[in-house]
Amino acid sequence: MTGPSEHLTWAELACKDGTGYPLEWRTTRAPDLARLFEAIRAICGDQPIQILSAYRTPAHNRKIGGAPLSQHVEGRALDLRPPEGWTVARFYDVVRTLHRTGGIGRYQVAGFVHVDVRPVDRLVAWNGGAQRKDDRDA
């Protein structure tokens, strides 16, 4: 299998520094991310969605200025570019209608939406302004 779901590959979940998605999370955390990603694709008309950032090693997260307690380091987050022709605002609004627990952030200037499957029973939402280096380089 090339990934945890039909449209999500292990390569897309790997850290930008070349470190693969941790094996111990492939049966625990990755399935939740994959379900969310596939639901997002479906609600967007099954259009391709580019993953800008997923898992990050602690060292890579520090290097790019990521939040110290980032869900990316926990293997629970995706930064997603909106489908072709969609604005970040529209993409965020549509994703927010289906994402009920975890995290969601809109990064309007940087051009992406962050989603995560953190273990909480509510939705944590925010508007971000910063752009991480690996999001620019994706």
MDTraj code that builds the backbone (N, CA, C; nanometers):
import mdtraj as md
import numpy as np

residues = "MET THR GLY PRO SER GLU HIS LEU THR TRP ALA GLU LEU ALA CYS LYS ASP GLY THR GLY TYR PRO LEU GLU TRP ARG THR THR ARG ALA PRO ASP LEU ALA ARG LEU PHE GLU ALA ILE ARG ALA ILE CYS GLY ASP GLN PRO ILE GLN ILE LEU SER ALA TYR ARG THR PRO ALA HIS ASN ARG LYS ILE GLY GLY ALA PRO LEU SER GLN HIS VAL GLU GLY ARG ALA LEU ASP LEU ARG PRO PRO GLU GLY TRP THR VAL ALA ARG PHE TYR ASP VAL VAL ARG THR LEU HIS ARG THR GLY GLY ILE GLY ARG TYR GLN VAL ALA GLY PHE VAL HIS VAL ASP VAL ARG PRO VAL ASP ARG LEU VAL ALA TRP ASN GLY GLY ALA GLN ARG LYS ASP ASP ARG ASP ALA".split()
xyz = np.array([
    [0.0843, -0.1180, 0.0000],
    [0.0000, 0.0000, 0.0000],
    [0.0889, 0.1244, 0.0000],
    [0.0555, 0.2201, -0.0855],
    [0.1369, 0.3405, -0.0974],
    [0.1022, 0.4462, 0.0060],
    [-0.0036, 0.4245, 0.0817],
    [-0.0416, 0.5207, 0.1838],
    [-0.1573, 0.4709, 0.2684],
    [-0.1979, 0.5516, 0.3623],
    [-0.3062, 0.5110, 0.4514],
    [-0.4451, 0.5195, 0.3876],
    [-0.4555, 0.5832, 0.2701],
    [-0.5845, 0.5905, 0.2011],
    [-0.5622, 0.6074, 0.0513],
    [-0.6699, 0.6088, -0.0219],
    [-0.6631, 0.6139, -0.1673],
    [-0.5883, 0.7360, -0.2213],
    [-0.6075, 0.8518, -0.1589],
    [-0.5489, 0.9755, -0.2110],
    [-0.4395, 1.0348, -0.1223],
    [-0.3953, 0.9609, -0.0228],
    [-0.2917, 1.0098, 0.0699],
    [-0.1790, 0.9072, 0.0763],
    [-0.0585, 0.9511, 0.0411],
    [0.0553, 0.8599, 0.0377],
    [0.1454, 0.8793, 0.1590],
    [0.2263, 0.7770, 0.1869],
    [0.3241, 0.7886, 0.2957],
    [0.4257, 0.8969, 0.2638],
    [0.4593, 0.9133, 0.1358],
    [0.5543, 1.0183, 0.0969],
    [0.4987, 1.1564, 0.1295],
    [0.3683, 1.1775, 0.1113],
    [0.3079, 1.3061, 0.1433],
    [0.3058, 1.3320, 0.2941],
    [0.3017, 1.2256, 0.3723],
    [0.3008, 1.2397, 0.5179],
    [0.4406, 1.2544, 0.5767],
    [0.5438, 1.2255, 0.4986],
    [0.6819, 1.2306, 0.5477],
    [0.7264, 1.3737, 0.5742],
    [0.8253, 1.3868, 0.6607],
    [0.8843, 1.5167, 0.6917],
    [0.9640, 1.5674, 0.5717],
    [0.9667, 1.6975, 0.5547],
    [1.0422, 1.7592, 0.4439],
    [1.1932, 1.7361, 0.4562],
    [1.2406, 1.6930, 0.5747],
    [1.3836, 1.6648, 0.5903],
    [1.4202, 1.5241, 0.5443],
    [1.3224, 1.4507, 0.4922],
    [1.3476, 1.3165, 0.4404],
    [1.3113, 1.2047, 0.5362],
    [1.2751, 1.2360, 0.6586],
    [1.2347, 1.1351, 0.7566],
    [1.0935, 1.0882, 0.7256],
    [1.0753, 0.9575, 0.7193],
    [0.9436, 0.9024, 0.6912],
    [0.8473, 0.9187, 0.8072],
    [0.7206, 0.9030, 0.7769],
    [0.6182, 0.9062, 0.8806],
    [0.6448, 0.7883, 0.9745],
    [0.6501, 0.8110, 1.1050],
    [0.6881, 0.7048, 1.1987],
    [0.6012, 0.5785, 1.1885],
    [0.6670, 0.4640, 1.1840],
    [0.5966, 0.3361, 1.1710],
    [0.4964, 0.3135, 1.2827],
    [0.5320, 0.3532, 1.4052],
    [0.4440, 0.3278, 1.5192],
    [0.3129, 0.4058, 1.5116],
    [0.3061, 0.5096, 1.4284],
    [0.1836, 0.5880, 1.4139],
    [0.1031, 0.5504, 1.2903],
    [0.1554, 0.4608, 1.2095],
    [0.0867, 0.4264, 1.0844],
    [-0.0467, 0.3557, 1.1077],
    [-0.0619, 0.2916, 1.2218],
    [-0.1895, 0.2243, 1.2508],
    [-0.2696, 0.2965, 1.3584],
    [-0.2135, 0.4023, 1.4151],
    [-0.2845, 0.4731, 1.5212],
    [-0.3254, 0.6137, 1.4776],
    [-0.2314, 0.6967, 1.4359],
    [-0.2610, 0.8361, 1.4019],
    [-0.2925, 0.8567, 1.2540],
    [-0.2233, 0.7880, 1.1675],
    [-0.2432, 0.8069, 1.0231],
    [-0.3856, 0.7752, 0.9778],
    [-0.4514, 0.6716, 1.0308],
    [-0.5891, 0.6463, 0.9851],
    [-0.6836, 0.7642, 1.0107],
    [-0.6687, 0.8318, 1.1242],
    [-0.7531, 0.9485, 1.1528],
    [-0.7243, 1.0618, 1.0538],
    [-0.5970, 1.0864, 1.0260],
    [-0.5602, 1.1886, 0.9276],
    [-0.6147, 1.1529, 0.7895],
    [-0.6028, 1.0267, 0.7534],
    [-0.6494, 0.9817, 0.6219],
    [-0.8006, 0.9980, 0.6080],
    [-0.8757, 0.9622, 0.7123],
    [-1.0219, 0.9793, 0.7075],
    [-1.0578, 1.1270, 0.6890],
    [-0.9908, 1.2139, 0.7626],
    [-1.0175, 1.3569, 0.7495],
    [-0.9810, 1.4056, 0.6098],
    [-0.8652, 1.3672, 0.5603],
    [-0.8224, 1.4099, 0.4277],
    [-0.9202, 1.3639, 0.3200],
    [-0.9635, 1.2390, 0.3264],
    [-1.0576, 1.1868, 0.2265],
    [-1.1928, 1.2575, 0.2363],
    [-1.2364, 1.2905, 0.3574],
    [-1.3623, 1.3640, 0.3743],
    [-1.3505, 1.5046, 0.3144],
    [-1.2350, 1.5669, 0.3325],
    [-1.2119, 1.6998, 0.2755],
    [-1.2147, 1.6923, 0.1236],
    [-1.1464, 1.5940, 0.0679],
    [-1.1485, 1.5776, -0.0790],
    [-1.2909, 1.5589, -0.1285],
    [-1.3670, 1.4736, -0.0596],
    [-1.5041, 1.4444, -0.1018],
    [-1.5915, 1.5699, -0.0987],
    [-1.5826, 1.6478, 0.0089],
    [-1.6665, 1.7674, 0.0207],
    [-1.6256, 1.8750, -0.0795],
    [-1.5042, 1.8637, -0.1319],
    [-1.4548, 1.9587, -0.2333],
    [-1.4737, 1.9037, -0.3749],
    [-1.5595, 1.8069, -0.3905],
    [-1.5869, 1.7526, -0.5231],
    [-1.4799, 1.6586, -0.5740],
    [-1.4066, 1.5963, -0.4827],
    [-1.3005, 1.4998, -0.5147],
    [-1.1888, 1.5609, -0.6001],
    [-1.1647, 1.6893, -0.5797],
    [-1.0550, 1.7558, -0.6494],
    [-0.9227, 1.7291, -0.5786],
    [-0.8125, 1.7294, -0.6519],
    [-0.6818, 1.7127, -0.5879],
    [-0.6548, 1.8255, -0.4887],
    [-0.5938, 1.7889, -0.3768],
    [-0.5567, 1.8851, -0.2735],
    [-0.4103, 1.8617, -0.2392],
    [-0.3296, 1.9638, -0.2540],
    [-0.1861, 1.9528, -0.2279],
    [-0.1569, 1.9621, -0.0788],
    [-0.0747, 1.8700, -0.0310],
    [-0.0294, 1.8724, 0.1081],
    [0.1031, 1.9468, 0.1121],
    [0.1042, 2.0577, 0.1836],
    [0.2254, 2.1381, 0.1940],
    [0.3166, 2.0902, 0.3053],
    [0.2582, 2.0438, 0.4144],
    [0.3355, 1.9984, 0.5296],
    [0.2522, 1.8985, 0.6073],
    [0.3167, 1.7930, 0.6539],
    [0.2493, 1.6920, 0.7367],
    [0.3386, 1.6660, 0.8582],
    [0.3881, 1.5434, 0.8737],
    [0.4760, 1.5117, 0.9868],
    [0.6019, 1.5977, 0.9813],
    [0.6470, 1.6406, 1.0991],
    [0.7754, 1.7105, 1.1113],
    [0.8534, 1.6518, 1.2281],
    [0.9811, 1.6270, 1.2066],
    [1.0662, 1.5885, 1.3184],
    [1.0802, 1.7109, 1.4095],
    [1.1106, 1.6912, 1.5370],
    [1.1317, 1.8061, 1.6240],
    [1.2399, 1.9010, 1.5708],
    [1.3477, 1.8450, 1.5172],
    [1.4562, 1.9291, 1.4647],
    [1.4094, 2.0115, 1.3452],
    [1.3363, 1.9503, 1.2539],
    [1.2871, 2.0243, 1.1370],
    [1.1851, 2.1295, 1.1794],
    [1.0996, 2.0942, 1.2740],
    [1.0002, 2.1896, 1.3230],
    [1.0681, 2.3138, 1.3828],
    [1.1752, 2.2925, 1.4604],
    [1.2507, 2.4059, 1.5160],
    [1.3148, 2.4877, 1.4045],
    [1.3727, 2.4186, 1.3080],
    [1.4436, 2.4845, 1.1979],
    [1.3518, 2.5790, 1.1201],
    [1.2273, 2.5422, 1.1006],
    [1.1359, 2.6247, 1.0221],
    [1.0544, 2.7207, 1.1084],
    [1.0781, 2.7175, 1.2397],
    [1.0065, 2.8084, 1.3285],
    [0.8660, 2.7645, 1.3625],
    [0.8404, 2.6332, 1.3581],
    [0.7089, 2.5809, 1.3938],
    [0.6818, 2.5953, 1.5423],
    [0.5563, 2.5902, 1.5794],
    [0.5175, 2.6002, 1.7204],
    [0.5807, 2.4858, 1.7988],
    [0.6332, 2.5128, 1.9181],
    [0.6991, 2.4084, 1.9973],
    [0.6109, 2.2862, 2.0241],
    [0.4816, 2.3052, 2.0409],
    [0.3897, 2.1940, 2.0662],
    [0.3062, 2.1602, 1.9428],
    [0.3645, 2.1777, 1.8257],
    [0.2954, 2.1566, 1.6987],
    [0.2383, 2.0160, 1.6851],
    [0.1186, 2.0087, 1.6341],
    [0.0576, 1.8786, 1.6043],
    [0.1288, 1.8097, 1.4877],
    [0.2045, 1.8844, 1.4083],
    [0.2847, 1.8233, 1.3019],
    [0.3889, 1.7287, 1.3625],
    [0.4493, 1.7669, 1.4730],
    [0.5507, 1.6840, 1.5392],
    [0.4872, 1.5552, 1.5933],
    [0.3592, 1.5625, 1.6248],
    [0.2861, 1.4457, 1.6746],
    [0.2293, 1.3597, 1.5620],
    [0.2525, 1.3993, 1.4368],
    [0.2024, 1.3224, 1.3234],
    [0.0521, 1.3317, 1.3064],
    [-0.0067, 1.4411, 1.3539],
    [-0.1527, 1.4554, 1.3513],
    [-0.2010, 1.5730, 1.2679],
    [-0.1158, 1.6346, 1.1864],
    [-0.1555, 1.7579, 1.1183],
    [-0.1202, 1.7583, 0.9701],
    [-0.1995, 1.8354, 0.8960],
    [-0.1769, 1.8586, 0.7538],
    [-0.1975, 2.0068, 0.7240],
    [-0.1087, 2.0643, 0.6450],
    [-0.1299, 2.1972, 0.5891],
    [-0.1665, 2.1754, 0.4430],
    [-0.2840, 2.2262, 0.4036],
    [-0.3409, 2.1951, 0.2732],
    [-0.3605, 2.3193, 0.1871],
    [-0.3191, 2.3100, 0.0627],
    [-0.3452, 2.4153, -0.0357],
    [-0.4871, 2.3921, -0.0875],
    [-0.5671, 2.4971, -0.1029],
    [-0.7035, 2.4796, -0.1543],
    [-0.7036, 2.4193, -0.2950],
    [-0.8141, 2.3543, -0.3311],
    [-0.8244, 2.3027, -0.4687],
    [-0.8122, 2.4160, -0.5707],
    [-0.7747, 2.3813, -0.6905],
    [-0.7600, 2.4777, -0.7992],
    [-0.8862, 2.5626, -0.8123],
    [-0.8667, 2.6954, -0.8149],
    [-0.9781, 2.7870, -0.8323],
    [-1.0499, 2.8266, -0.7038],
    [-1.0099, 2.7692, -0.5906],
    [-1.0734, 2.8023, -0.4624],
    [-0.9882, 2.9035, -0.3875],
    [-1.0537, 2.9919, -0.3132],
    [-0.9819, 3.0809, -0.2235],
    [-0.9567, 3.0079, -0.0917],
    [-0.8613, 3.0578, -0.0148],
    [-0.8358, 3.0009, 0.1176],
    [-0.9600, 3.0162, 0.2050],
    [-1.0252, 3.1308, 0.1955],
    [-1.1446, 3.1551, 0.2774],
    [-1.2557, 3.0542, 0.2459],
    [-1.2811, 3.0308, 0.1199],
    [-1.3846, 2.9336, 0.0814],
    [-1.3467, 2.7937, 0.1285],
    [-1.2216, 2.7542, 0.1059],
    [-1.1744, 2.6220, 0.1464],
    [-1.1893, 2.6042, 0.2979],
    [-1.1460, 2.7034, 0.3734],
    [-1.1571, 2.7000, 0.5193],
    [-1.3031, 2.6833, 0.5624],
    [-1.3917, 2.7635, 0.5041],
    [-1.5332, 2.7572, 0.5416],
    [-1.5930, 2.6196, 0.5128],
    [-1.5591, 2.5626, 0.3986],
    [-1.6120, 2.4304, 0.3625],
    [-1.5549, 2.3228, 0.4552],
    [-1.4253, 2.3261, 0.4796],
    [-1.3638, 2.2260, 0.5679],
    [-1.4205, 2.2384, 0.7091],
    [-1.4422, 2.3584, 0.7532],
    [-1.4935, 2.3784, 0.8888],
    [-1.6334, 2.3184, 0.9064],
    [-1.7110, 2.3074, 0.7999],
    [-1.8443, 2.2484, 0.8121],
    [-1.8394, 2.0997, 0.8451],
    [-1.7301, 2.0333, 0.8111],
    [-1.7224, 1.8891, 0.8382],
    [-1.6288, 1.8532, 0.9522],
    [-1.5354, 1.9388, 0.9829],
    [-1.4348, 1.9099, 1.0855],
    [-1.4889, 1.9529, 1.2214],
    [-1.5225, 1.8573, 1.3078],
    [-1.5897, 1.8862, 1.4342],
    [-1.5008, 1.8805, 1.5573],
    [-1.3947, 1.8010, 1.5537],
    [-1.3020, 1.7926, 1.6660],
    [-1.1599, 1.7953, 1.6127],
    [-1.0690, 1.8543, 1.6883],
    [-0.9306, 1.8689, 1.6433],
    [-0.8997, 2.0152, 1.6241],
    [-0.8161, 2.0445, 1.5256],
    [-0.7767, 2.1820, 1.5016],
    [-0.7938, 2.2223, 1.3570],
    [-0.8209, 2.3517, 1.3366],
    [-0.8281, 2.4077, 1.2016],
    [-0.7807, 2.5525, 1.2075],
    [-0.6917, 2.5864, 1.1174],
    [-0.6404, 2.7220, 1.1111],
    [-0.6374, 2.7722, 0.9687],
    [-0.6713, 2.8979, 0.9513],
    [-0.6688, 2.9595, 0.8184],
    [-0.5476, 3.0511, 0.8101],
    [-0.4648, 3.0293, 0.7085],
    [-0.3460, 3.1101, 0.6830],
    [-0.3657, 3.1762, 0.5469],
    [-0.4437, 3.2838, 0.5481],
    [-0.4866, 3.3521, 0.4263],
    [-0.3678, 3.3984, 0.3413],
    [-0.2751, 3.4695, 0.4012],
    [-0.1628, 3.5251, 0.3261],
    [-0.0735, 3.4138, 0.2710],
    [-0.0506, 3.3115, 0.3511],
    [0.0358, 3.2017, 0.3093],
    [-0.0334, 3.1075, 0.2111],
    [-0.1660, 3.1105, 0.2072],
    [-0.2388, 3.0328, 0.1076],
    [-0.2683, 2.8888, 0.1444],
    [-0.2908, 2.8610, 0.2728],
    [-0.3222, 2.7237, 0.3103],
    [-0.4141, 2.7178, 0.4312],
    [-0.4696, 2.5984, 0.4536],
    [-0.5499, 2.5691, 0.5710],
    [-0.4818, 2.4551, 0.6458],
    [-0.4664, 2.4731, 0.7755],
    [-0.4109, 2.3699, 0.8635],
    [-0.5280, 2.2917, 0.9230],
    [-0.5181, 2.1588, 0.9209],
    [-0.6139, 2.0736, 0.9917],
    [-0.5349, 1.9746, 1.0753],
    [-0.5904, 1.9385, 1.1900],
    [-0.5257, 1.8348, 1.2694],
    [-0.6296, 1.7531, 1.3436],
    [-0.5846, 1.6373, 1.3873],
    [-0.6713, 1.5421, 1.4577],
    [-0.6238, 1.5256, 1.6016],
    [-0.5896, 1.6377, 1.6651],
    [-0.5477, 1.6351, 1.8063],
    [-0.6582, 1.5692, 1.8890],
    [-0.6205, 1.5021, 1.9964],
    [-0.7196, 1.4286, 2.0769],
    [-0.7968, 1.5198, 2.1736],
    [-0.8935, 1.5916, 2.1198],
    [-0.9814, 1.6769, 2.1993],
    [-1.1254, 1.6513, 2.1555],
    [-1.2207, 1.6932, 2.2376],
    [-1.3610, 1.6701, 2.2035],
    [-1.4310, 1.7960, 2.1522],
    [-1.3519, 1.8898, 2.1025],
    [-1.4064, 2.0135, 2.0473],
    [-1.3182, 2.0570, 1.9308],
    [-1.3627, 2.1583, 1.8592],
    [-1.2833, 2.2116, 1.7492],
    [-1.2081, 2.3355, 1.7966],
    [-1.0773, 2.3356, 1.7789],
    [-0.9925, 2.4498, 1.8095],
    [-0.9664, 2.5199, 1.6758],
    [-1.0133, 2.6433, 1.6629],
    [-1.0016, 2.7152, 1.5358],
    [-0.9274, 2.8470, 1.5556],
    [-0.8518, 2.8872, 1.4535],
    [-0.7773, 3.0120, 1.4593],
    [-0.7497, 3.0647, 1.3193],
    [-0.7152, 3.1923, 1.3143],
    [-0.6674, 3.2567, 1.1921],
    [-0.5207, 3.2859, 1.2128],
    [-0.4360, 3.2311, 1.1303],
    [-0.2923, 3.2521, 1.1424],
    [-0.2437, 3.3511, 1.0394],
    [-0.1276, 3.4059, 1.0662],
    [-0.0716, 3.5006, 0.9719],
    [0.0651, 3.4606, 0.9225],
    [0.1355, 3.3831, 1.0035],
    [0.2732, 3.3472, 0.9693],
    [0.2766, 3.2392, 0.8624],
    [0.3829, 3.2382, 0.7888],
    [0.4056, 3.1359, 0.6872],
    [0.5337, 3.0626, 0.7218],
    [0.5242, 2.9320, 0.7384],
    [0.6429, 2.8538, 0.7706],
    [0.7254, 2.8299, 0.6442],
    [0.8550, 2.8152, 0.6632],
    [0.9457, 2.8013, 0.5505],
    [0.9124, 2.6810, 0.4641],
    [0.8771, 2.5658, 0.5238],
    [0.8521, 2.4484, 0.4389],
    [0.7204, 2.4619, 0.3637],
    [0.6285, 2.5452, 0.4095],
    [0.5071, 2.5701, 0.3349],
    [0.5378, 2.6492, 0.2079],
    [0.6320, 2.7414, 0.2166],
    [0.6733, 2.8194, 0.1007],
    [0.7458, 2.7333, -0.0002],
    [0.8238, 2.6383, 0.0495],
    [0.9091, 2.5586, -0.0392],
    [0.8386, 2.4380, -0.0997],
    [0.7163, 2.4115, -0.0575],
    [0.6467, 2.2894, -0.1025],
    [0.6178, 2.2940, -0.2504],
])
top = md.Topology()
chain = top.add_chain()
for i, resn in enumerate(residues, 1):
    res = top.add_residue(resn, chain, resSeq=i)
    for name in ("N", "CA", "C"):
        top.add_atom(name, md.element.get_by_symbol(name[0]), res)
traj = md.Trajectory(xyz[None], top)
